[in-house]
Amino acid sequence: MWRLLLVIALLFAFSSSGSAQWRMQDSHTSADLRGIHSIGNGIAWASGTNGTVLRTADDGEHWQACTKPSGAEGLDFRGIQAFDANTAIVMSSGKGDLSRLYKTVDGCQTWKLVFTNPDKDGFWDAVRFSQPWPTGQSETSGVLIGDPVAGSFSIFLTSDSGETWRRWGRGGFGWKGDCGERKPKAGKDEALFAASNESVFHFFSSNFLFVTGGRSGARLVYSDLHDFDGPPCWTTFSSVSLPLARASSSAGAFAVAAKNSTYFPLRLMVVGGDYTKPDESSGNAVFVSSKDGVHVPFSSYFTVTTPVTPPDGYRSSVAYDASTNTWVTVGPNGSDISTDDGLNWRALKPAPTEAPDADKNWNALSLPFAVGPRGRIGKLRTEVLKP
């Protein structure tokens, strides 16, 4: 009898402590999914290979296959950003004009091509929008970022919800007369990763930061604004080195997320590692906090904290749940959570009644959803985030 009771106790402990997982969704597609954006009230959009876009308005109970944009049937949609149940922008990644932005305003029945990469050697990695700021502003600003072209990262900004885009630099954003042209320079073999549409984070207006990797190491790069109280003069981009995986073409920072999306000081989580070593648990997460407690952190400095107990492998995406003060990160080999700002991470393991891979095979995350290869969509069970 005592052996039976012991087995029952162990099973209960295993299934109730960190084992509740993802409830699998029926996506009705075999496309590899890389983009996901959940905006609340049961509305979420996902995107992937072969021009695939999916949409749900009932919290994942049903996923609708969207009409594919004309001419986009072979494109790889790595990023998607939604504004409401009917309006979204999807980004394809590829060399030159294979990087494009399409927008829908009618629930993905029709699409309009709003922007095509003007750089024949360019490659887009992420597109992100902020909430309208100041409060009451009707349009939403956003940033689009790509790999270096002619030694500088390729950046475009919008102030009208993605209808029009202007290049950062001469004649556009970042050009202030006698201030000159200031572009974020890339190191040797430095690049971005288009793994989850999270390599860039946008605050408001033309304020943003992004994370990098490659042979020159991982960095957090942020726009440094001077003369804030007078005529703005963008003078430089500053950066913080990130102690992530050993520098290589397959390693670095893959995703950045914030606890506070509009106000400072910033509290950021950066995850990554080496995607060719998915089980390597070192150098895959850091917590970055700004020291400035006033309105702008750009002239201040950051503190970088490495975990005592890191995530259990390379991680491509991270998100924060404010209601429970919980960070969630995912990757090919598993999922992890932290309630102490990344100092200690705890792996989520499948319960005995769940599939052995219920915790893994994820590319991107936007709570409560995660997406992965071959049409994989999961919805995080609410038990996971309960204190």
HELIX and SHEET records of a PDB file:
HELIX    1   1 TRP A    2  SER A   16  1                                  15    
HELIX    2   2 GLY A   96  LEU A   98  5                                   3    
HELIX    3   3 GLY A  177  CYS A  179  5                                   3    
HELIX    4   4 THR A  382  LEU A  385  5                                   4    
SHEET    1   A 4 TRP A  22  MET A  24  0                                        
SHEET    2   A 4 ILE A 377  LEU A 380 -1                                        
SHEET    3   A 4 PHE A 369  VAL A 371 -1                                        
SHEET    4   A 4 ALA A 364  SER A 366 -1                                        
SHEET    1   B 4 LEU A  33  GLY A  40  0                                        
SHEET    2   B 4 ILE A  43  GLY A  48 -1                                        
SHEET    3   B 4 THR A  52  THR A  56 -1                                        
SHEET    4   B 4 GLN A  64  ALA A  65 -1                                        
SHEET    1   C 4 PHE A  77  ALA A  82  0                                        
SHEET    2   C 4 ALA A  88  SER A  92 -1                                        
SHEET    3   C 4 ARG A 100  THR A 104 -1                                        
SHEET    4   C 4 LYS A 112  THR A 116 -1                                        
SHEET    1   D 4 TRP A 124  PHE A 129  0                                        
SHEET    2   D 4 GLY A 142  VAL A 149 -1                                        
SHEET    3   D 4 SER A 152  THR A 158 -1                                        
SHEET    4   D 4 ARG A 166  ARG A 167 -1                                        
SHEET    1   E 6 GLU A 190  ALA A 191  0                                        
SHEET    2   E 6 GLY A 213  GLY A 214 -1                                        
SHEET    3   E 6 SER A 248  ALA A 258 -1                                        
SHEET    4   E 6 ARG A 267  ASP A 274 -1                                        
SHEET    5   E 6 ALA A 285  SER A 290 -1                                        
SHEET    6   E 6 PHE A 302  THR A 305 -1                                        
SHEET    1   F 4 VAL A 200  HIS A 202  0                                        
SHEET    2   F 4 PHE A 208  VAL A 211 -1                                        
SHEET    3   F 4 ALA A 218  HIS A 226 -1                                        
SHEET    4   F 4 CYS A 233  LEU A 242 -1                                        
SHEET    1   G 4 SER A 317  ASP A 321  0                                        
SHEET    2   G 4 THR A 326  GLY A 331 -1                                        
SHEET    3   G 4 GLY A 334  SER A 338 -1                                        
SHEET    4   G 4 ARG A 346  LEU A 348 -1                                        
END                                                                             
